[in-house]
Amino acid sequence: MLNLLHHSTKRHSQRKGAILILYHVTYSSDSYRVKAYLGLPDGCSWSSFSVPTEIDNLPPSPTLSSTLQPVKLTALASRYSRAHSNQIHIDQNTLWPVLIYCRGGLGNYGGVNTSWIEQFVNYGYIVFAPAYRGNEGGEGRDGYGGSDLQDVVSAYQLVHGLPFADPSRISIMGFSRGAINAVHAAATYNKQPHRVHKLVLWSGVADVAQTYLERTDLRRTLKRVLGNSPHRAPEAYTARSPLFKVPELRCPVLIMHGTEDSQVKYSHGTQMFNELKRSGADVTFHAYGGENHHFQGTVQQTAIIHMFKWLGTRS
């Protein structure tokens, strides 16, 4: 277990430059059209490739139809003028690593942090961030790790089929509640040749029943979304809890957690770490002394540096 305190700072290898374009994406998940964000790194351009409206050769999923509806992209922002963008060299032979970023929160509480997408892209990664069904104009309803789990599975299938993505380096990061969705996807794709490359759990929920007990402010919401309390509907809480998915995980796992987390207690991180250790998994723990749920300032930057260093290390 690595303890990283406030004063821990290191030089990093973040790529200079910034995101070329941030897209708002509409894609298919089950019978729904759902929303996400897509960030592409310098030198990677969607328009430079011929992307079919129906993407074939995707890893199979028992709940996904064999044919996806066309993916719709809306460009939201660019860091470059049109003239500058036209000068960027596009290497169509490059395959880029991918990070699927699973947001925290529920519904309008929380959401995709687009500034994180920009930071992550600067490490040379394609970043795909599902908003989950029912959010940002997407169809369906966010079930806090219910049917919305399929949205990340579908996202994995989508990026796996992109001609500029490296299918052997698709990693998933789950922040807070996003750990539920991230772990489910990693457990779904746990065999070669479609195994998730690496899994990151940042301030992640491990046990939803424990969250119910600790977060009195969330009890009414959890009872409404999950059907009842853990005592009366234990199966709904167990099914969503990453702790009980550990036997199905095969990829290396990084856990990042602040010791003073008031929203998802530090014990969630340690429980997940200990359970993974007992199962013989390849697991690393980065403990951030004194940090709350959202890391602040240079500590957050240090955490991102360490995360991408770990992601880039061969396992």
C-alpha positions in Angstrom: 0.0 0.0 0.0 1.4 3.3 -1.1 0.7 6.3 1.1 0.7 9.7 -0.7 0.5 12.8 1.5 -0.2 16.4 0.8 3.5 17.2 0.2 4.0 14.4 -2.3 4.9 16.0 -5.7 6.8 14.6 -8.6 7.5 15.7 -12.1 5.3 14.0 -14.7 5.4 13.1 -18.3 2.1 14.7 -19.4 2.1 15.5 -23.1 2.2 19.2 -23.8 -0.7 20.5 -25.9 -4.3 20.0 -25.2 -7.5 18.3 -26.4 -8.2 18.7 -30.1 -12.0 18.3 -29.9 -14.5 17.3 -27.2 -17.5 15.5 -28.6 -20.9 15.0 -27.1 -21.9 11.4 -28.2 -25.2 9.7 -28.7 -24.9 5.9 -28.9 -27.0 2.8 -28.4 -27.3 0.8 -25.2 -29.9 -1.9 -25.1 -32.9 -0.3 -26.8 -32.0 3.2 -25.6 -30.1 6.1 -27.1 -27.8 7.3 -24.4 -25.2 10.1 -24.0 -21.5 10.3 -23.4 -18.4 12.5 -23.9 -15.5 11.7 -26.1 -12.1 13.4 -26.0 -9.4 12.7 -28.6 -5.7 13.4 -28.0 -3.4 15.4 -30.2 -2.9 13.6 -33.5 -6.1 11.6 -33.3 -8.9 12.7 -35.5 -12.3 11.0 -35.9 -12.8 12.7 -39.3 -9.5 11.2 -40.6 -10.8 7.7 -40.4 -13.7 5.9 -42.1 -15.9 4.9 -39.2 -18.9 2.7 -40.3 -22.3 3.6 -39.0 -22.7 0.0 -37.9 -19.6 -1.3 -36.1 -18.8 -4.9 -36.5 -16.4 -7.3 -34.8 -17.3 -6.1 -31.3 -16.8 -8.4 -28.3 -20.1 -10.2 -27.7 -22.5 -9.3 -24.9 -25.6 -11.3 -24.1 -27.6 -8.1 -23.7 -26.5 -6.1 -26.7 -28.1 -6.4 -30.1 -25.8 -7.4 -32.9 -26.3 -4.1 -34.8 -25.7 -0.7 -33.3 -27.5 2.3 -34.5 -25.3 5.1 -35.9 -23.1 6.9 -33.5 -23.9 10.7 -33.4 -21.2 13.1 -32.6 -21.5 16.8 -31.7 -18.3 18.8 -31.5 -18.5 20.9 -28.3 -15.1 22.6 -28.0 -11.7 22.9 -29.6 -8.4 24.2 -28.3 -7.2 25.0 -31.8 -8.2 27.4 -34.6 -9.3 25.7 -37.8 -5.9 26.7 -39.4 -4.0 25.2 -36.5 -6.1 22.0 -36.6 -5.4 21.6 -40.3 -1.7 21.6 -39.6 -1.8 18.8 -37.0 -0.2 15.6 -38.4 -2.5 12.6 -38.2 -0.8 9.2 -38.2 -3.5 6.8 -39.3 -1.3 3.9 -38.3 -1.3 4.9 -34.6 -3.5 2.9 -32.3 -4.3 4.9 -29.1 -4.9 3.6 -25.6 -8.4 4.2 -24.3 -9.7 5.2 -20.8 -13.4 4.8 -20.2 -14.2 7.2 -17.4 -17.3 6.2 -15.3 -18.7 9.3 -13.5 -20.0 9.4 -10.0 -23.3 10.6 -8.6 -26.8 9.8 -9.6 -28.9 11.6 -12.1 -28.2 15.4 -12.0 -26.2 15.0 -8.8 -22.6 14.6 -9.9 -21.9 14.1 -13.6 -19.1 13.8 -16.1 -16.3 16.2 -15.2 -15.2 17.4 -18.6 -12.1 19.1 -17.2 -10.9 15.6 -16.2 -11.4 14.5 -19.8 -9.1 17.2 -21.0 -6.5 16.3 -18.4 -6.7 12.6 -19.2 -6.5 13.2 -23.0 -3.2 15.1 -22.5 -1.6 11.8 -21.5 -2.2 10.5 -25.0 -5.4 8.6 -24.3 -8.8 8.5 -26.0 -11.3 9.2 -23.2 -14.9 8.0 -23.4 -17.2 9.0 -20.5 -20.7 7.7 -20.4 -23.3 9.9 -18.8 -25.6 6.9 -18.1 -29.1 6.5 -19.3 -31.6 9.1 -18.4 -29.0 11.8 -18.1 -28.1 14.8 -20.3 -31.0 14.0 -22.7 -30.4 10.3 -22.9 -33.3 7.8 -22.9 -34.1 5.5 -20.0 -33.5 5.9 -16.2 -30.3 5.8 -14.2 -30.6 2.9 -11.7 -27.4 3.5 -9.7 -25.8 0.3 -11.1 -29.0 -1.2 -12.4 -29.8 -1.5 -16.1 -27.4 1.5 -16.6 -24.5 -1.0 -16.1 -25.1 -1.9 -19.8 -24.2 1.7 -20.8 -20.5 1.1 -19.9 -20.5 -2.4 -21.4 -21.9 -0.8 -24.6 -19.2 1.9 -24.4 -16.5 -0.7 -24.2 -17.9 -2.4 -27.3 -18.1 0.9 -29.1 -14.5 2.0 -28.4 -13.3 -1.6 -29.1 -14.5 -1.2 -32.6 -12.9 2.2 -33.4 -10.2 2.0 -36.0 -7.8 4.2 -34.1 -8.2 2.6 -30.7 -5.9 -0.1 -29.4 -8.3 -2.9 -28.4 -5.6 -4.5 -26.1 -5.3 -1.2 -24.0 -8.8 -0.3 -23.1 -8.8 0.5 -19.4 -11.7 1.7 -17.2 -11.8 4.2 -14.3 -14.7 4.4 -11.9 -15.0 7.5 -9.6 -17.2 7.2 -6.5 -20.5 5.4 -7.6 -18.8 4.9 -11.0 -16.8 2.1 -9.4 -20.0 0.1 -9.6 -20.3 0.5 -13.3 -16.6 0.1 -13.9 -16.3 -3.1 -12.0 -19.3 -4.6 -13.7 -17.8 -3.9 -17.1 -14.4 -5.3 -16.1 -16.1 -8.4 -14.8 -18.0 -8.8 -18.0 -14.9 -8.5 -20.2 -12.5 -10.6 -18.1 -11.2 -13.0 -20.8 -8.8 -12.6 -23.7 -8.9 -11.4 -26.4 -11.4 -8.9 -25.1 -10.3 -8.5 -21.5 -10.3 -5.0 -20.0 -6.6 -3.9 -19.7 -6.6 -2.3 -16.3 -9.2 -1.0 -13.8 -8.9 2.1 -11.6 -11.3 2.7 -8.6 -11.0 6.3 -7.4 -12.8 7.1 -4.2 -14.9 4.1 -5.2 -18.0 2.6 -3.5 -17.3 -1.1 -2.6 -20.4 -2.0 -0.6 -23.7 -0.3 -1.4 -25.3 -1.5 1.8 -22.5 0.1 3.8 -23.1 3.3 1.8 -26.8 3.2 2.9 -25.8 2.9 6.5 -23.1 5.6 6.3 -25.0 8.2 4.2 -28.2 9.1 6.0 -28.7 11.8 3.4 -28.9 9.2 0.6 -31.1 6.7 2.3 -34.4 7.9 0.8 -32.9 8.1 -2.7 -31.4 4.6 -2.4 -34.6 3.1 -1.1 -36.5 4.7 -4.0 -34.0 3.6 -6.7 -33.1 0.2 -5.4 -36.6 -0.7 -4.2 -36.1 -0.7 -0.4 -33.5 -0.8 2.4 -30.6 -3.4 2.5 -32.6 -5.3 5.1 -35.7 -5.6 2.9 -34.0 -5.8 -0.5 -30.5 -7.3 0.1 -30.2 -8.7 -3.4 -30.4 -5.3 -5.0 -27.6 -4.0 -2.8 -25.4 -7.1 -3.2 -25.9 -7.1 -7.0 -24.5 -3.5 -7.2 -21.6 -3.9 -4.8 -18.1 -4.2 -6.4 -17.0 -6.2 -3.3 -19.0 -9.2 -4.5 -17.7 -9.0 -8.1 -14.1 -9.6 -7.0 -14.0 -13.3 -8.0 -14.9 -12.2 -11.6 -12.1 -9.7 -12.0 -9.0 -10.7 -13.9 -7.2 -7.4 -14.8 -4.8 -5.4 -12.6 -6.6 -3.0 -10.2 -5.5 0.3 -8.8 -7.4 1.7 -5.8 -7.1 5.4 -5.0 -8.7 6.7 -1.8 -8.5 9.7 0.5 -8.1 8.8 4.2 -10.6 11.5 5.2 -13.3 10.7 2.6 -16.6 11.8 4.1 -18.8 10.6 1.2 -17.4 7.2 0.5 -15.5 6.1 3.6 -11.8 5.1 3.3 -12.9 1.7 4.5 -14.5 1.0 1.1 -11.1 1.2 -0.4 -9.4 -0.9 2.2 -12.1 -3.6 2.0 -11.9 -3.8 -1.7 -8.1 -4.0 -1.5 -8.1 -6.7 1.1 -10.7 -8.8 -0.8 -8.7 -8.5 -4.0 -5.6 -9.5 -2.2 -7.3 -12.6 -0.7 -8.4 -13.6 -4.2 -4.8 -13.4 -5.5 -5.5 -10.4 -7.8 -2.9 -7.9 -9.0 -4.0 -4.9 -6.9 -2.3 -1.7 -5.9 -3.5 0.8 -3.3 -2.7 4.5 -3.3 -3.8 6.1 0.0 -3.9 9.9 0.0 -3.4 11.1 3.6 -5.9 13.8 4.7 -7.8 13.9 1.4 -11.6 14.0 1.2 -13.7 12.6 -1.6 -12.5 15.1 -4.2 -8.8 15.6 -4.0 -7.6 19.2 -4.0 -5.0 21.2 -6.0 -1.6 19.7 -6.4 -2.7 16.5 -4.7 -5.3 15.8 -7.4 -2.6 16.5 -10.1 -0.3 14.1 -8.3 -3.0 11.4 -8.2 -3.6 11.8 -11.9 0.2 11.5 -12.6 0.4 8.3 -10.5 -2.7 6.9 -12.1 -1.3 7.3 -15.7 2.1 6.1 -14.7 0.4 2.9 -13.4 -1.8 2.6 -16.4 1.3 2.8 -18.7 3.3 0.2 -16.8 3.3 -3.2 -18.4 1.7 -5.9 -16.3 
